[in-house]
Amino acid sequence: MWTSLLKLQLLWVAQNLGDPTTCPVGPVGRALALGILEDTTDTSDATCQLQMAAGVVNSGQSSEWHLLQNVGELFNHFRVDDGKPTTLVGSFEFSMGVIGHVLTMLVYSGVIVALIYLIIIGLPARAPRDPAVDDGPTTNLLIFMCLVYALVHVTSDQYIPNLPKMGRVLHGSQFVMSGSLQYTILLKGLVGLMAAWCSDRVGRRPMLLAATLLMMVTCIMCGCATRVEWFLASRLLQGVAESVEPVIVAMARDYASEAKQRLKLIGILECMDFVGCSISPVFGAWIASRYNWRMPFFILSVAWAFLSFYGFTQLRESAPEANHKTAPNLSRILGNPSLRWLLLTESCILGAYFVMDTNNSYLLENTFGCSPLATALVILGYGLLAAFGAVMSPHFFTGTIMACAKTTCQFFTLMGLISFMLGVFAPGLPGYVGGVYLQAISMMMAYTSVNVLYFETLEDCAGLAAACEILIQMVFSGTISVISTYVLVDEGVQTFILFQAAICVIAGVMFWLGRPFPHIIDREKSPETSPVTRENSPVSHSLHSSSCSTPPP
């Protein structure tokens, strides 16, 4: 919208150039203003073009030069200066900034009051599990789960191609703007530990409703930010809301108790996730090229509003009668060496993705000279290949989930070795893109099977298990991502490519170190199951007694 206001002012300049009663200048200035009017989509671009135009007509066109110089100075004040707007566009941005500031302070105040209330009063009681959950997810619920799981990442990934432009507008450096993605990853892990644990105690439904509502509001806050400090404050709360991801994973465990069923469900979730993530950079870059980088945030806010409405009206409680002995369950999960190695394997797999995700824009645009749209298309190809891998993962199920995980992890390690060799002998753009595409094909195959293997014996504490998973994943993956940015800036492109490929190889080593997974071997060798039936079990086909705790009688 503010670009349209910019064009109105440029149109006034173009129409009045040459009119001796208003702007006594010649045809050169009129042509320049009309050219700027045709091509300009950003105020900073307009400022540069007007200043260049002033320099061009400086020779022998003194009146035109003075006019264009004054107009250039006008555009230099389009941004809010000390809180005082100086032009029509500046007034609009100032109003938008005020709305964003007020909304941010109100939301932060509401969150603080809610936390104080919960500390004093305590967590609310969990609603009983709906019996319809045992029949599996409906089509509408599956779509809802997929959209929430995907849009959590879409909300962040859509502005990746616009990071350089956003940095100029918000006055943020490369480290700060990339950090808006990286510290959110770390925050998701820390808050996700509490969110998934709370979902065992208060239920999945309240956590999902709170997260979708907060995502809707924070998208508006991000779109209204006028300085990098306000944008980071908005992203901070958005990272809190994005911690709903392990709750969706726990819901998948609620609805699918058998390994093969869960492999398909997790595969569908990851497929939709990567389709959304691959489309989102194209969406963000295209909308930004036609309007500005703020518009995608407002569109996503509307999408989150619809999801929040569906959740309030249709979502049912799926959490089972969980074991609330947090300390013993936590010790059982993190004290098991095999489960620890599985968590580290997942962290390295996701680490390779986050390395690409947070640095791809600067690498392709600033180093290889690609346009934002070309960058978005590279991410699109990466996401589609990863989605294809997620869809193909159930085809590797050859009888046991452990054999499936072994095969897919070996394949992922092989792709990492090939991409490492490409980084050694072809460190340019084709070698980099080819390497990450090979990683993308095998990445979700390995991740999906390892994820199912991890949850195999943790059905009655799925929320806490998901919290531990997301904590370890996000902390280690986020740390890997931060290190990769320093490697790219300080060591160069080739070292960065080799670093990313090495992470894939390390993932295979982590999985190998965790073998032979005795808790899974015992489960798969024994045909017996717990005597708990569907009627009195939190999930159908209750697992062997090696789960986190004894099933309810």
C-alpha positions in Angstrom: 0.0 0.0 0.0 2.8 2.4 0.9 4.3 1.7 -2.6 1.1 2.9 -4.1 1.4 6.2 -2.1 4.9 6.5 -3.3 3.8 6.2 -6.9 1.1 8.8 -6.4 3.8 11.3 -5.3 6.0 10.3 -8.3 3.0 10.7 -10.6 2.5 14.3 -9.3 6.2 15.0 -10.0 5.9 13.6 -13.5 2.7 15.5 -14.3 4.0 18.8 -13.0 7.5 18.6 -14.6 7.5 21.0 -17.5 4.6 23.2 -16.1 6.2 26.7 -15.8 3.7 27.6 -13.1 4.7 24.7 -10.8 8.0 23.2 -11.8 9.8 25.1 -14.5 11.9 22.3 -16.0 12.3 20.6 -19.3 11.5 17.2 -20.9 14.5 15.4 -19.5 13.3 15.6 -15.9 9.8 14.6 -17.0 11.2 11.5 -18.7 13.3 10.6 -15.7 10.4 10.8 -13.3 8.2 8.8 -15.6 10.9 6.1 -15.8 11.2 6.0 -12.0 7.4 5.7 -11.8 7.4 2.7 -14.1 10.2 0.7 -12.3 10.1 1.7 -8.6 8.8 -0.8 -6.1 10.7 0.3 -3.0 11.4 3.8 -1.5 15.1 3.1 -1.1 15.3 2.2 -4.8 13.4 5.5 -5.6 15.8 7.5 -3.5 18.9 6.0 -5.3 17.3 6.5 -8.7 16.3 10.1 -8.0 19.8 10.9 -6.8 21.3 9.3 -9.8 18.9 11.2 -12.0 19.9 14.5 -10.3 23.5 13.7 -11.2 22.7 13.0 -14.8 20.8 16.2 -15.4 23.3 18.3 -13.4 25.2 19.2 -16.6 23.4 22.1 -18.2 20.0 21.4 -16.5 20.4 23.4 -13.3 16.7 23.8 -12.6 15.9 20.2 -13.2 18.9 19.2 -11.1 17.6 21.3 -8.1 14.1 19.8 -8.5 15.3 16.2 -8.6 17.7 16.8 -5.8 14.9 18.2 -3.6 12.7 15.2 -4.5 15.6 12.8 -3.6 15.9 14.5 -0.3 12.2 14.1 0.2 12.4 10.4 -0.3 15.3 10.2 2.1 12.8 11.2 4.8 10.3 8.5 3.9 11.2 6.5 7.0 10.2 7.8 10.4 12.8 10.1 11.8 12.8 10.4 15.5 9.1 9.5 15.5 8.1 12.4 13.3 6.9 11.7 9.8 7.7 14.2 7.1 5.7 13.0 4.1 2.5 11.2 3.2 4.3 7.8 3.0 6.2 8.6 6.1 2.9 9.3 7.9 1.5 5.9 6.8 4.6 4.1 8.0 4.5 6.0 11.2 0.9 5.0 11.8 1.8 1.4 11.0 4.7 1.5 13.4 2.5 2.9 16.2 0.0 0.1 15.7 2.8 -2.4 15.8 4.3 -0.9 18.9 1.0 -0.8 20.8 0.1 -4.3 19.7 3.5 -5.7 20.8 3.2 -4.1 24.2 -0.3 -5.3 24.7 0.5 -8.9 23.7 3.6 -8.9 25.9 1.5 -7.6 28.8 -1.1 -10.3 28.2 1.4 -13.1 28.1 3.0 -11.9 31.3 -0.4 -11.6 33.1 -1.3 -15.1 31.8 2.0 -16.6 33.1 1.5 -14.9 36.6 -2.1 -16.3 36.7 -0.9 -19.8 35.9 1.8 -19.7 38.5 -0.6 -18.6 41.2 -3.7 -20.6 40.2 -2.0 -23.6 38.6 -2.5 -25.4 35.3 -6.2 -26.1 34.4 -7.5 -29.7 34.4 -7.2 -31.7 31.2 -10.4 -32.6 29.3 -11.0 -36.3 28.8 -9.7 -38.0 25.7 -12.4 -38.1 23.0 -13.4 -41.7 22.1 -13.4 -40.9 18.4 -9.6 -40.5 18.5 -9.2 -44.3 18.5 -10.7 -44.3 15.0 -7.9 -42.3 13.6 -7.8 -38.7 12.3 -10.5 -37.5 10.0 -9.6 -35.9 6.7 -10.4 -32.4 8.0 -8.3 -33.0 11.1 -5.4 -34.4 9.1 -5.5 -31.2 6.9 -5.6 -29.1 10.0 -2.6 -30.9 11.5 -0.7 -30.6 8.2 -1.4 -26.9 7.8 -0.4 -26.0 11.4 2.8 -28.1 11.1 3.6 -26.6 7.7 2.7 -23.0 8.4 4.9 -23.0 11.5 7.9 -23.2 9.1 6.3 -21.2 6.3 5.9 -18.2 8.5 9.7 -18.1 9.0 10.8 -19.3 5.6 8.7 -16.9 3.5 10.9 -13.9 4.4 14.3 -15.7 3.7 14.6 -14.3 0.2 13.8 -10.8 1.5 16.4 -10.8 4.3 18.8 -8.4 2.5 16.0 -5.9 1.7 14.5 -6.2 5.2 17.9 -5.6 6.7 18.2 -2.3 4.8 14.7 -1.2 5.7 14.9 -2.2 9.4 18.5 -1.2 9.7 19.7 -4.7 10.7 23.0 -6.4 9.8 23.4 -9.8 8.1 24.1 -11.4 11.5 21.1 -9.8 13.1 18.7 -10.7 10.3 19.9 -14.3 10.0 19.8 -14.4 13.8 16.1 -13.7 13.7 15.8 -17.2 12.2 18.5 -18.8 14.3 17.6 -17.7 17.7 14.0 -18.6 17.0 15.2 -22.1 16.3 16.9 -22.2 19.7 13.8 -20.6 21.4 11.5 -23.2 19.9 13.6 -26.0 21.5 13.5 -24.4 24.9 9.9 -23.4 24.9 8.9 -26.6 23.2 10.1 -28.6 26.2 7.5 -26.9 28.3 4.8 -26.8 25.6 4.8 -30.5 24.9 5.0 -31.4 28.6 2.0 -29.1 29.3 0.1 -30.8 26.5 0.3 -34.1 28.5 -1.1 -32.3 31.5 -3.7 -29.8 30.1 -4.3 -31.5 26.8 -3.3 -31.0 23.1 -6.3 -28.8 22.3 -5.6 -25.8 24.6 -1.9 -25.7 23.5 -2.9 -25.7 19.8 -5.5 -23.0 20.3 -3.1 -20.7 22.2 -0.4 -21.2 19.6 -2.6 -20.5 16.6 -4.0 -17.4 18.2 -0.5 -16.1 19.1 0.8 -16.8 15.6 -2.0 -14.8 14.1 -1.1 -11.8 16.3 2.7 -12.0 16.0 2.4 -12.0 12.2 0.7 -8.7 12.4 3.4 -7.4 14.7 6.2 -8.5 12.4 4.4 -6.9 9.4 4.1 -3.6 11.3 7.7 -3.5 12.6 9.7 -0.4 11.6 12.9 -1.1 13.3 14.9 -4.3 13.8 14.4 -4.2 17.5 10.6 -4.4 17.2 10.9 -7.1 14.6 13.1 -9.2 16.9 10.6 -8.7 19.7 7.8 -9.9 17.5 9.9 -12.9 16.3 10.6 -13.7 20.0 6.9 -14.3 20.7 6.5 -16.0 17.3 9.2 -18.5 18.4 7.2 -19.2 21.5 4.1 -19.9 19.4 6.1 -22.1 16.9 6.9 -24.4 19.8 3.6 -26.0 19.1 5.4 -28.3 16.7 6.1 -31.1 19.2 2.4 -31.0 20.2 1.5 -32.0 16.6 4.1 -34.8 16.8 2.5 -36.0 20.0 -0.9 -35.9 18.4 0.5 -38.1 15.6 1.5 -40.6 18.3 -2.0 -40.3 19.8 -3.8 -41.2 16.6 -1.4 -43.8 15.3 0.0 -46.5 17.6 1.5 -48.9 15.2 4.9 -48.1 13.7 3.9 -48.4 10.0 0.8 -46.2 10.6 2.9 -43.7 12.3 5.5 -43.7 9.6 2.8 -42.9 7.1 1.3 -40.1 9.2 4.7 -38.6 10.0 5.6 -38.9 6.3 2.4 -37.0 5.3 3.1 -34.2 7.9 6.8 -33.9 6.7 5.7 -33.9 3.1 3.2 -31.1 3.6 5.8 -29.3 5.7 8.4 -29.3 3.0 5.9 -28.5 0.2 4.9 -25.5 2.2 8.4 -24.5 3.0 9.5 -24.9 -0.6 6.6 -22.8 -1.9 6.9 -20.1 0.9 10.1 -18.4 -0.4 8.6 -18.1 -3.8 5.5 -16.8 -2.3 7.4 -14.3 -0.1 9.7 -13.1 -2.9 6.8 -12.7 -5.4 4.5 -10.8 -3.0 7.5 -8.6 -1.9 8.3 -7.8 -5.5 4.7 -6.7 -6.2 4.0 -5.0 -2.9 6.6 -5.2 -0.1 8.0 -7.7 2.4 5.4 -6.9 4.9 2.4 -8.1 2.9 3.2 -11.9 3.3 3.1 -11.5 7.1 -0.4 -10.0 6.9 -1.6 -12.8 4.5 -0.3 -15.4 6.9 -2.1 -13.7 9.8 -5.4 -14.3 8.0 -4.4 -18.0 7.4 -3.7 -18.4 11.1 -7.0 -16.8 12.0 -8.8 -19.4 10.0 -6.9 -22.2 11.7 -7.6 -20.7 15.1 -11.3 -20.6 14.3 -11.3 -24.2 13.1 -9.5 -25.3 16.3 -12.0 -23.5 18.6 -15.0 -25.1 16.8 -13.9 -28.5 15.7 -10.7 -29.7 17.5 -11.1 -32.6 20.0 -8.9 -33.6 22.8 -6.6 -36.5 21.9 -4.2 -36.7 24.8 -4.2 -40.1 26.6 -4.2 -40.6 30.3 -0.5 -39.8 30.6 1.8 -40.7 33.3 2.6 -37.4 35.2 5.7 -38.7 36.9 7.9 -36.2 35.0 11.3 -36.9 36.7 11.2 -40.7 36.2 10.0 -40.4 32.6 12.6 -37.8 31.8 15.3 -40.0 33.3 14.0 -43.0 31.3 14.2 -41.0 28.1 17.5 -39.2 28.5 19.1 -41.9 30.5 18.7 -44.5 27.7 21.9 -44.3 25.5 20.1 -45.6 22.4 17.5 -42.9 22.6 20.2 -40.2 23.2 22.0 -41.3 20.0 18.7 -41.2 18.1 18.1 -37.7 19.3 21.6 -36.6 18.2 21.0 -38.3 14.8 17.8 -36.3 14.3 19.7 -33.1 15.4 22.4 -33.6 12.7 19.8 -34.4 10.0 17.9 -31.2 10.8 21.2 -29.4 11.3 22.0 -29.9 7.6 18.7 -28.5 6.7 19.0 -25.4 9.0 22.5 -24.7 7.6 21.0 -24.4 4.2 17.8 -22.6 5.4 19.4 -19.8 7.2 22.4 -19.1 4.9 21.0 -19.9 1.5 19.7 -16.4 0.7 23.0 -14.6 1.5 25.1 -17.3 -0.2 23.1 -17.3 -3.5 22.4 -13.6 -3.7 25.6 -12.0 -2.3 28.2 -14.7 -3.4 26.8 -16.3 -6.5 24.9 -13.2 -7.7 21.4 -14.8 -7.9 18.2 -12.8 -7.8 15.7 -13.2 -4.9 13.4 -15.1 -7.2 16.2 -17.5 -8.3 17.0 -18.1 -4.7 13.4 -18.9 -4.0 13.3 -21.3 -6.9 16.4 -23.1 -5.5 14.6 -23.5 -2.1 11.5 -24.6 -4.0 13.4 -27.5 -5.6 15.0 -28.4 -2.3 11.6 -28.6 -0.6 10.0 -30.6 -3.3 12.8 -33.2 -3.2 12.6 -33.4 0.6 8.8 -33.9 0.3 9.4 -36.6 -2.2 11.7 -38.3 0.2 9.1 -38.1 3.0 6.5 -39.7 0.7 8.9 -42.5 -0.2 10.0 -43.3 3.4 7.2 -45.9 4.0 8.5 -47.9 1.0 11.7 -48.6 2.9 9.6 -50.3 5.7 10.7 -54.0 5.2 9.3 -55.5 8.3 10.8 -53.6 11.2 11.2 -49.9 11.8 14.8 -50.5 13.0 15.8 -52.0 9.6 14.0 -49.1 7.8 15.9 -46.5 9.9 19.2 -48.3 9.2 18.7 -48.3 5.5 17.6 -44.7 5.2 20.5 -43.4 7.5 23.0 -45.2 5.3 21.5 -43.6 2.2 21.7 -40.2 3.8 25.3 -40.7 4.8 26.2 -41.7 1.3 24.6 -38.5 -0.1 26.6 -36.5 2.4 29.8 -38.1 1.2 28.9 -37.3 -2.5 28.1 -33.7 -1.6 31.4 -33.5 0.3 33.3 -34.6 -2.8 31.3 -32.0 -4.9 32.4 -29.3 -2.4 36.1 -30.4 -2.9 36.1 -30.5 -6.7 33.2 -28.2 -7.7 32.7 -25.6 -5.0 30.8 -23.3 -7.3 27.0 -22.7 -7.7 26.3 -26.0 -9.6 28.3 -28.1 -7.1 26.5 -26.4 -4.1 23.0 -26.8 -5.5 23.7 -30.4 -6.6 25.0 -31.3 -3.2 22.1 -29.9 -1.2 19.6 -31.5 -3.6 21.2 -34.9 -3.0 20.9 -34.2 0.7 17.3 -33.2 0.3 16.3 -36.5 -1.4 17.5 -38.6 1.5 17.1 -36.3 4.4 13.4 -36.8 5.2 13.6 -40.5 4.5 16.2 -40.8 7.3 14.5 -38.3 9.6 11.0 -39.8 9.4 12.2 -43.4 10.1 14.5 -42.3 13.0 11.6 -40.2 14.5 9.3 -43.2 14.4 12.0 -45.4 15.9 12.5 -42.9 18.8 8.7 -42.9 19.7 8.3 -46.7 19.4 8.2 -47.3 23.2 7.2 -43.9 24.5 3.4 -43.9 23.9 2.3 -43.0 27.4 4.6 -40.0 27.7 4.5 -38.9 24.1 4.3 -35.2 25.0 7.4 -35.3 27.2 9.2 -37.4 24.7 8.4 -34.9 22.0 9.5 -32.1 24.2 12.9 -33.8 24.8 13.2 -34.4 21.1 12.5 -30.8 20.1 14.8 -29.5 22.8 17.8 -31.6 21.7 17.0 -31.0 18.0 16.6 -27.3 18.2 19.5 -26.6 20.5 22.0 -28.7 18.6 20.6 -27.8 15.2 20.4 -24.2 16.0 24.0 -24.2 17.3 25.1 -25.9 14.1 23.3 -23.2 12.1 24.9 -20.4 14.0 28.4 -21.9 13.5 27.7 -22.3 9.8 27.1 -18.6 9.4 30.4 -17.8 11.0 32.1 -20.4 8.7 30.5 -18.8 5.7 31.5 -15.2 6.6 35.0 -16.0 8.0 36.2 -19.1 6.1 34.5 -18.8 2.7 32.1 -20.6 0.5 34.0 -23.9 0.0 34.6 -24.4 3.7 30.9 -23.7 4.3 29.9 -26.4 1.7 32.2 -28.9 3.2 30.9 -28.1 6.7 27.3 -28.7 5.6 28.2 -32.0 3.9 30.2 -33.2 7.0 27.1 -32.7 9.1 25.3 -35.3 7.0 28.1 -37.8 7.5 28.2 -37.2 11.2 24.4 -38.0 11.3 25.2 -41.5 10.0 28.0 -41.9 12.6 25.6 -40.9 15.4 23.1 -43.6 14.3 25.8 -46.2 14.2 27.0 -45.3 17.7 23.5 -45.9 19.1 23.1 -49.4 17.8 21.9 -52.1 18.6 18.9 -50.3 20.3 18.1 -53.1 22.8 14.8 -51.6 23.9 13.5 -51.8 20.3 15.0 -55.3 19.7 13.1 -56.6 22.7 9.9 -55.0 21.5 10.2 -56.4 18.0 11.2 -59.9 19.1 8.3 -60.3 21.5 4.9 -60.7 19.8 3.2 -60.0 23.2 1.6 -56.7 24.0 0.3 -55.3 27.1 -3.0 -56.7 28.3 -4.6 -53.3 28.0 -7.3 -53.2 25.4 -8.6 -50.5 23.2 -11.4 -49.7 25.6 -9.1 -48.8 28.5 -5.9 -48.0 26.8 -4.7 -44.5 25.9 -3.8 -45.8 22.4 -4.7 -48.9 20.5 -2.2 -51.8 20.5 -0.4 -50.8 23.6 3.3 -51.4 23.5 5.5 -53.7 25.5 6.2 -53.0 29.1 9.5 -51.3 28.2 7.6 -48.0 27.8 8.1 -45.1 30.0 5.8 -46.4 32.7 3.4 -49.1 33.6 0.2 -48.8 31.6 -2.9 -48.0 33.6 -4.9 -50.9 34.9 
